[in-house]
Amino acid sequence: MTDAATDAAADAPTAEAATQRVNRAMMDRDLASAALGMVVEHDDPGHAVVSMQVRDDMTNGFHITHGGLVFALADTAFAIACNEDDNVTVAAGADITFLKSTVAGQTLTATAMRRAKSGRTGLYDVTVVDDHGDTIAEFRGRSISTNRTF
């Protein structure tokens, strides 16, 4: 292994550990995600998986999961994926497409992946699936890193 490859391999666990430290600190203060019962399943730089069980109080007047709560789940996965260092990174914009409804008792899982990052901006896709693995929503988030640090 070359010196450059050795250095890169040595830095990889450090970058992952730093990302996890930042994300854990962020999630420890995220009262909204905690109140919704979200669970962080995975948090690597540029990649996150978050799950949430739909409760009765998360449904709308049609007894299906409220779209705003599906968005909140996707947004949380997005936030974890895009906070890769000590700089606070926030949403510059996001949109969602709903593909299938769900009901109370189901578990939703959002998987966020970085698609592009350039300078202070990033682009992330989040797929939300139900407990059968069916895609229920696709979310695209645009991030911007601030000068604030954790």
GROMACS elastic network, one bead per residue, 0.5 to 0.9 nm:
[ bonds ]
;  ai    aj funct       b0    kb
    1     4     6  0.81861   500
    1     5     6  0.60258   500
    1     6     6  0.62180   500
    2     5     6  0.51028   500
    2     6     6  0.60809   500
    2     7     6  0.85348   500
    3     7     6  0.60600   500
    3     8     6  0.85555   500
    4     7     6  0.50739   500
    4     8     6  0.61387   500
    4     9     6  0.85936   500
    5     8     6  0.50453   500
    5     9     6  0.60986   500
    5    10     6  0.85142   500
    6     9     6  0.51334   500
    6    10     6  0.61202   500
    6    11     6  0.86316   500
    7    10     6  0.50592   500
    7    11     6  0.61624   500
    7    12     6  0.87425   500
    8    11     6  0.50838   500
    8    12     6  0.62358   500
    9    12     6  0.53140   500
    9    13     6  0.75048   500
   10    13     6  0.65072   500
   10    14     6  0.72248   500
   11    14     6  0.51304   500
   11    15     6  0.61513   500
   11    16     6  0.86623   500
   12    15     6  0.52345   500
   12    16     6  0.62409   500
   12    17     6  0.85822   500
   13    16     6  0.50450   500
   13    17     6  0.59797   500
   13    18     6  0.84985   500
   14    17     6  0.50693   500
   14    18     6  0.60930   500
   14    19     6  0.85772   500
   15    18     6  0.50921   500
   15    19     6  0.61557   500
   15    20     6  0.86238   500
   15    44     6  0.89858   500
   15    45     6  0.76705   500
   15    84     6  0.80973   500
   15    85     6  0.79260   500
   16    19     6  0.51033   500
   16    20     6  0.61930   500
   16    21     6  0.86108   500
   16    43     6  0.84698   500
   16    44     6  0.59144   500
   16    45     6  0.61863   500
   16    84     6  0.83022   500
   17    20     6  0.51098   500
   17    21     6  0.61322   500
   17    22     6  0.86856   500
   17    44     6  0.84931   500
   18    21     6  0.50368   500
   18    22     6  0.62307   500
   18    23     6  0.85711   500
   18    84     6  0.77267   500
   18    85     6  0.66592   500
   18    86     6  0.79897   500
   19    22     6  0.52044   500
   19    23     6  0.60759   500
   19    24     6  0.84815   500
   19    43     6  0.76139   500
   19    44     6  0.66642   500
   19    45     6  0.60230   500
   19    80     6  0.87472   500
   19    81     6  0.89697   500
   19    83     6  0.70054   500
   19    85     6  0.57376   500
   19    86     6  0.80463   500
   20    23     6  0.50670   500
   20    24     6  0.59192   500
   20    25     6  0.84712   500
   20    43     6  0.61762   500
   20    44     6  0.67962   500
   20    45     6  0.81136   500
   20    80     6  0.88975   500
   20    84     6  0.82762   500
   21    24     6  0.52444   500
   21    25     6  0.62194   500
   21    26     6  0.86230   500
   22    25     6  0.52203   500
   22    26     6  0.61668   500
   22    27     6  0.86379   500
   22    80     6  0.88549   500
   22    83     6  0.72735   500
   22    84     6  0.75596   500
   22    85     6  0.68839   500
   22    86     6  0.65545   500
   22   150     6  0.70673   500
   23    27     6  0.60067   500
   23    28     6  0.84245   500
   23    43     6  0.74584   500
   23    79     6  0.85782   500
   23    80     6  0.58560   500
   23    81     6  0.86139   500
   23    83     6  0.68117   500
   23    84     6  0.80551   500
   24    27     6  0.50787   500
   24    28     6  0.59636   500
   24    29     6  0.87310   500
   24    43     6  0.89946   500
   24    80     6  0.89297   500
   25    28     6  0.51165   500
   25    29     6  0.66776   500
   25    30     6  0.88544   500
   25   150     6  0.81523   500
   26    29     6  0.54691   500
   26    30     6  0.62984   500
   26    80     6  0.82956   500
   26   150     6  0.81965   500
   27    31     6  0.79612   500
   27    33     6  0.77386   500
   27    34     6  0.80173   500
   27    40     6  0.86621   500
   27    80     6  0.83704   500
   28    31     6  0.77184   500
   28    34     6  0.83921   500
   29    32     6  0.89163   500
   29    34     6  0.87866   500
   30    33     6  0.56821   500
   30    34     6  0.63617   500
   30    35     6  0.87380   500
   31    34     6  0.50333   500
   31    35     6  0.59773   500
   31    36     6  0.86123   500
   32    35     6  0.51365   500
   32    36     6  0.63598   500
   32    37     6  0.88098   500
   32    72     6  0.88778   500
   33    36     6  0.51251   500
   33    37     6  0.63823   500
   33    38     6  0.54600   500
   33    39     6  0.83961   500
   33    72     6  0.78557   500
   33    73     6  0.77431   500
   33    76     6  0.72104   500
   34    37     6  0.50465   500
   34    38     6  0.58097   500
   34    39     6  0.80451   500
   35    38     6  0.77354   500
   36    52     6  0.72469   500
   36    53     6  0.84205   500
   36    54     6  0.85981   500
   36    55     6  0.87804   500
   36    58     6  0.85369   500
   36    69     6  0.83775   500
   36    73     6  0.87214   500
   37    51     6  0.83998   500
   37    52     6  0.58987   500
   37    53     6  0.70799   500
   37    54     6  0.88560   500
   38    50     6  0.65278   500
   38    51     6  0.55916   500
   38    53     6  0.76712   500
   38    73     6  0.74021   500
   38    76     6  0.86077   500
   39    49     6  0.85960   500
   39    50     6  0.55153   500
   39    51     6  0.52395   500
   39    52     6  0.63619   500
   40    43     6  0.72201   500
   40    48     6  0.76869   500
   40    49     6  0.61617   500
   40    51     6  0.66122   500
   40    77     6  0.81022   500
   40    80     6  0.88642   500
   41    48     6  0.75028   500
   41    49     6  0.52388   500
   41    50     6  0.54099   500
   41    51     6  0.69909   500
   42    47     6  0.75984   500
   42    48     6  0.51305   500
   42    50     6  0.70428   500
   42   111     6  0.89065   500
   43    46     6  0.81114   500
   43    47     6  0.60463   500
   43    49     6  0.67037   500
   43    50     6  0.87695   500
   43    77     6  0.87454   500
   43    80     6  0.66841   500
   43    81     6  0.68164   500
   44    47     6  0.51370   500
   44    48     6  0.61977   500
   44    80     6  0.84733   500
   44    81     6  0.70291   500
   44    84     6  0.80899   500
   45    48     6  0.79214   500
   45    80     6  0.84335   500
   45    81     6  0.60940   500
   45    82     6  0.73784   500
   45    83     6  0.75922   500
   45    84     6  0.52175   500
   45    85     6  0.84970   500
   45   114     6  0.85273   500
   46    78     6  0.87672   500
   46    80     6  0.80225   500
   46    82     6  0.57415   500
   46    83     6  0.78632   500
   46    84     6  0.68173   500
   46   112     6  0.76108   500
   46   113     6  0.57016   500
   46   115     6  0.83983   500
   46   124     6  0.81414   500
   47    77     6  0.82092   500
   47    78     6  0.82963   500
   47    80     6  0.76576   500
   47    82     6  0.79077   500
   47   111     6  0.73761   500
   47   112     6  0.54146   500
   47   114     6  0.64157   500
   48    77     6  0.55376   500
   48    78     6  0.72807   500
   48    79     6  0.86972   500
   48    80     6  0.60636   500
   48    81     6  0.50849   500
   48    82     6  0.88791   500
   48   110     6  0.80004   500
   48   111     6  0.57775   500
   48   112     6  0.51382   500
   48   113     6  0.69057   500
   49    77     6  0.60178   500
   49    80     6  0.86146   500
   49    81     6  0.85642   500
   49   109     6  0.68871   500
   49   110     6  0.55802   500
   49   112     6  0.63471   500
   50    73     6  0.71848   500
   50    74     6  0.80473   500
   50    76     6  0.74415   500
   50    77     6  0.56579   500
   50   108     6  0.84005   500
   50   109     6  0.56849   500
   50   110     6  0.52675   500
   50   111     6  0.66759   500
   50   112     6  0.85828   500
   51    73     6  0.74808   500
   51    77     6  0.88584   500
   51   107     6  0.67987   500
   51   108     6  0.55255   500
   51   110     6  0.61937   500
   51   111     6  0.87991   500
   52    73     6  0.72694   500
   52   106     6  0.85194   500
   52   107     6  0.55904   500
   52   108     6  0.53407   500
   52   109     6  0.65306   500
   52   110     6  0.86466   500
   53   104     6  0.77365   500
   53   105     6  0.63710   500
   53   106     6  0.57612   500
   53   108     6  0.61666   500
   53   109     6  0.87743   500
   54    57     6  0.81834   500
   54    58     6  0.61223   500
   54    59     6  0.78317   500
   54    65     6  0.69722   500
   54    69     6  0.89955   500
   54   102     6  0.82954   500
   54   103     6  0.68021   500
   54   105     6  0.54111   500
   54   106     6  0.55332   500
   54   107     6  0.60415   500
   54   108     6  0.72824   500
   55    58     6  0.52866   500
   55    59     6  0.72911   500
   55    65     6  0.85254   500
   55   103     6  0.82089   500
   55   105     6  0.60738   500
   55   106     6  0.81667   500
   56    59     6  0.57313   500
   56    60     6  0.89866   500
   56    63     6  0.80601   500
   56    65     6  0.85485   500
   56   103     6  0.80974   500
   56   104     6  0.51727   500
   56   105     6  0.77181   500
   57    60     6  0.81475   500
   57   104     6  0.82763   500
   58    63     6  0.88420   500
   58    64     6  0.81875   500
   58    65     6  0.58315   500
   58    66     6  0.59786   500
   58    69     6  0.70242   500
   58   103     6  0.87674   500
   58   104     6  0.73445   500
   59    62     6  0.75015   500
   59    63     6  0.51898   500
   59    67     6  0.87307   500
   59    69     6  0.88049   500
   59   102     6  0.89554   500
   59   103     6  0.70315   500
   59   104     6  0.68539   500
   60    63     6  0.52969   500
   60    64     6  0.57221   500
   60    65     6  0.62055   500
   60    66     6  0.51165   500
   60    67     6  0.84542   500
   61    64     6  0.75448   500
   61    66     6  0.87272   500
   62    65     6  0.85866   500
   63    66     6  0.84765   500
   63   102     6  0.88565   500
   63   103     6  0.66208   500
   63   104     6  0.78289   500
   64    67     6  0.86816   500
   64   101     6  0.62351   500
   64   102     6  0.55774   500
   64   104     6  0.71971   500
   65    68     6  0.85437   500
   65    69     6  0.72507   500
   65    70     6  0.73254   500
   65   101     6  0.66888   500
   65   102     6  0.54935   500
   65   103     6  0.53826   500
   65   104     6  0.68849   500
   66    69     6  0.55153   500
   66    70     6  0.67651   500
   66    71     6  0.89197   500
   66   101     6  0.89743   500
   66   102     6  0.89415   500
   67    70     6  0.50604   500
   67    71     6  0.61819   500
   67    72     6  0.85585   500
   67    98     6  0.77675   500
   67   101     6  0.87798   500
   68    72     6  0.61037   500
   68    73     6  0.87366   500
   69    73     6  0.62340   500
   69    74     6  0.86206   500
   70    73     6  0.52128   500
   70    74     6  0.63737   500
   70    75     6  0.85636   500
   70    98     6  0.87977   500
   70   108     6  0.81744   500
   70   110     6  0.89052   500
   70   128     6  0.78467   500
   70   136     6  0.88665   500
   70   137     6  0.77895   500
   71    74     6  0.51331   500
   71    75     6  0.59315   500
   71    76     6  0.85670   500
   71    95     6  0.86455   500
   71    96     6  0.70418   500
   71   137     6  0.85515   500
   71   139     6  0.77168   500
   72    76     6  0.61387   500
   72    77     6  0.87511   500
   73    76     6  0.52395   500
   73    77     6  0.65152   500
   73    78     6  0.86935   500
   73   108     6  0.82842   500
   73   109     6  0.79958   500
   73   110     6  0.65614   500
   73   128     6  0.82230   500
   74    77     6  0.52466   500
   74    78     6  0.61608   500
   74    79     6  0.86601   500
   74    96     6  0.87955   500
   74   109     6  0.84918   500
   74   110     6  0.55279   500
   74   111     6  0.76983   500
   74   112     6  0.75787   500
   74   126     6  0.61141   500
   74   127     6  0.75066   500
   74   128     6  0.67534   500
   74   137     6  0.86810   500
   74   138     6  0.84817   500
   74   139     6  0.66463   500
   74   140     6  0.89901   500
   75    79     6  0.60780   500
   75    80     6  0.86842   500
   75    91     6  0.85943   500
   75    94     6  0.83392   500
   75   110     6  0.88756   500
   75   126     6  0.82922   500
   75   139     6  0.81609   500
   75   141     6  0.78031   500
   76    79     6  0.50216   500
   76    80     6  0.63277   500
   76    81     6  0.86562   500
   76   110     6  0.85870   500
   77    80     6  0.52382   500
   77    81     6  0.62006   500
   77    82     6  0.87062   500
   77   110     6  0.62303   500
   77   111     6  0.65211   500
   77   112     6  0.55773   500
   77   113     6  0.89246   500
   77   126     6  0.73625   500
   78    81     6  0.51302   500
   78    82     6  0.61467   500
   78    83     6  0.86432   500
   78    91     6  0.85253   500
   78   110     6  0.87612   500
   78   111     6  0.82639   500
   78   112     6  0.55406   500
   78   113     6  0.78225   500
   78   114     6  0.86710   500
   78   124     6  0.67477   500
   78   125     6  0.77203   500
   78   126     6  0.67685   500
   78   139     6  0.88840   500
   78   140     6  0.86127   500
   78   141     6  0.68143   500
   78   143     6  0.88020   500
   79    82     6  0.53900   500
   79    83     6  0.62137   500
   79    89     6  0.75959   500
   79    90     6  0.69308   500
   79    91     6  0.75920   500
   79   112     6  0.88751   500
   79   143     6  0.85364   500
   80    83     6  0.55014   500
   80    84     6  0.78715   500
   80   112     6  0.83430   500
   81    84     6  0.69003   500
   81   112     6  0.62252   500
   81   113     6  0.67372   500
   81   114     6  0.69715   500
   81   124     6  0.79565   500
   82    85     6  0.87864   500
   82    89     6  0.65081   500
   82    90     6  0.79335   500
   82    91     6  0.89703   500
   82   112     6  0.89383   500
   82   113     6  0.87477   500
   82   114     6  0.72880   500
   82   122     6  0.74511   500
   82   123     6  0.86269   500
   82   124     6  0.76623   500
   82   143     6  0.69629   500
   82   144     6  0.87992   500
   82   145     6  0.87437   500
   83    86     6  0.77172   500
   83    87     6  0.74055   500
   83    88     6  0.66036   500
   83    89     6  0.54957   500
   83    90     6  0.80639   500
   83   145     6  0.83341   500
   84    87     6  0.79700   500
   84    88     6  0.88876   500
   84    89     6  0.83061   500
   85    88     6  0.78143   500
   85    89     6  0.87342   500
   85   149     6  0.86922   500
   85   150     6  0.88651   500
   86    89     6  0.89213   500
   86   148     6  0.83125   500
   86   149     6  0.52259   500
   86   150     6  0.55029   500
   87   145     6  0.63693   500
   87   146     6  0.62331   500
   87   147     6  0.62460   500
   87   148     6  0.56770   500
   87   150     6  0.64876   500
   88   144     6  0.86855   500
   88   145     6  0.59285   500
   88   146     6  0.55682   500
   88   147     6  0.71264   500
   88   148     6  0.55100   500
   88   149     6  0.53890   500
   88   150     6  0.64150   500
   89   120     6  0.85329   500
   89   121     6  0.88560   500
   89   143     6  0.64893   500
   89   144     6  0.55381   500
   89   146     6  0.58264   500
   89   147     6  0.88656   500
   89   148     6  0.85341   500
   90    93     6  0.89867   500
   90   142     6  0.85302   500
   90   143     6  0.55454   500
   90   144     6  0.56174   500
   90   145     6  0.63923   500
   90   146     6  0.75484   500
   91    94     6  0.71011   500
   91   141     6  0.67473   500
   91   142     6  0.58062   500
   91   144     6  0.62716   500
   91   145     6  0.87814   500
   92   121     6  0.85217   500
   92   141     6  0.76530   500
   92   142     6  0.53032   500
   92   143     6  0.50270   500
   92   144     6  0.58328   500
   93   140     6  0.84756   500
   93   141     6  0.59435   500
   93   142     6  0.51821   500
   93   143     6  0.70804   500
   94   139     6  0.70715   500
   94   140     6  0.55216   500
   94   142     6  0.59927   500
   94   143     6  0.87099   500
   95   138     6  0.84554   500
   95   139     6  0.56961   500
   95   140     6  0.55462   500
   95   141     6  0.66934   500
   96   137     6  0.67588   500
   96   138     6  0.56316   500
   96   140     6  0.64581   500
   96   141     6  0.87395   500
   97   136     6  0.85431   500
   97   137     6  0.54696   500
   97   138     6  0.52583   500
   97   139     6  0.64183   500
   97   140     6  0.89577   500
   98   101     6  0.77119   500
   98   135     6  0.89676   500
   98   136     6  0.60256   500
   98   138     6  0.67430   500
   98   139     6  0.87027   500
   99   135     6  0.69458   500
   99   137     6  0.52945   500
   99   138     6  0.77877   500
  100   134     6  0.81749   500
  100   135     6  0.71303   500
  100   137     6  0.70381   500
  101   136     6  0.64837   500
  101   137     6  0.89274   500
  102   105     6  0.88599   500
  102   106     6  0.68660   500
  102   107     6  0.89845   500
  102   108     6  0.85839   500
  102   130     6  0.73198   500
  102   136     6  0.77615   500
  103   106     6  0.60948   500
  104   107     6  0.85280   500
  106   130     6  0.67603   500
  106   131     6  0.61695   500
  107   129     6  0.85144   500
  107   130     6  0.59305   500
  107   131     6  0.52973   500
  108   128     6  0.65882   500
  108   129     6  0.56590   500
  108   131     6  0.62117   500
  108   133     6  0.89954   500
  108   136     6  0.86714   500
  109   127     6  0.80942   500
  109   128     6  0.54557   500
  109   129     6  0.53609   500
  109   130     6  0.64451   500
  109   131     6  0.77106   500
  109   133     6  0.87547   500
  110   126     6  0.62684   500
  110   127     6  0.55596   500
  110   129     6  0.65255   500
  110   137     6  0.89906   500
  111   125     6  0.81796   500
  111   126     6  0.53186   500
  111   127     6  0.53762   500
  111   128     6  0.64773   500
  111   129     6  0.84463   500
  112   124     6  0.66142   500
  112   125     6  0.56551   500
  112   127     6  0.66417   500
  112   128     6  0.88072   500
  112   139     6  0.88260   500
  113   123     6  0.87342   500
  113   124     6  0.55381   500
  113   125     6  0.54838   500
  113   126     6  0.63855   500
  113   127     6  0.87912   500
  114   117     6  0.74111   500
  114   122     6  0.73603   500
  114   123     6  0.61149   500
  114   125     6  0.66005   500
  114   126     6  0.89114   500
  115   122     6  0.76086   500
  115   123     6  0.54687   500
  115   124     6  0.52882   500
  115   125     6  0.67927   500
  116   121     6  0.84297   500
  116   122     6  0.55318   500
  116   123     6  0.51301   500
  116   124     6  0.71211   500
  117   120     6  0.76009   500
  117   121     6  0.58548   500
  117   123     6  0.63668   500
  117   124     6  0.88130   500
  117   143     6  0.88966   500
  118   121     6  0.55228   500
  118   122     6  0.62443   500
  119   122     6  0.80435   500
  119   144     6  0.89027   500
  119   145     6  0.85196   500
  120   143     6  0.79301   500
  120   144     6  0.53706   500
  120   146     6  0.75901   500
  121   142     6  0.71437   500
  121   143     6  0.53641   500
  121   145     6  0.64469   500
  122   141     6  0.81788   500
  122   142     6  0.56780   500
  122   144     6  0.65252   500
  122   145     6  0.85131   500
  123   140     6  0.73023   500
  123   141     6  0.59000   500
  123   143     6  0.63478   500
  124   139     6  0.82982   500
  124   140     6  0.57581   500
  124   141     6  0.51263   500
  124   142     6  0.63911   500
  124   143     6  0.78510   500
  125   138     6  0.73539   500
  125   139     6  0.58151   500
  125   141     6  0.63681   500
  125   142     6  0.89919   500
  126   137     6  0.82829   500
  126   138     6  0.59128   500
  126   140     6  0.62121   500
  126   141     6  0.78522   500
  127   135     6  0.68746   500
  127   136     6  0.79047   500
  127   137     6  0.61016   500
  127   139     6  0.63671   500
  127   140     6  0.88459   500
  128   133     6  0.89249   500
  128   134     6  0.84302   500
  128   135     6  0.58485   500
  128   136     6  0.57157   500
  128   137     6  0.51238   500
  128   138     6  0.63398   500
  128   139     6  0.79537   500
  129   132     6  0.76067   500
  129   133     6  0.53013   500
  129   134     6  0.52125   500
  129   136     6  0.53061   500
  129   137     6  0.70733   500
  130   133     6  0.53093   500
  130   134     6  0.55248   500
  130   135     6  0.66139   500
  130   136     6  0.65655   500
  131   134     6  0.74586   500
  132   135     6  0.88985   500
  133   136     6  0.89085   500
  135   138     6  0.76755   500
  145   148     6  0.83605   500
  146   149     6  0.79249   500
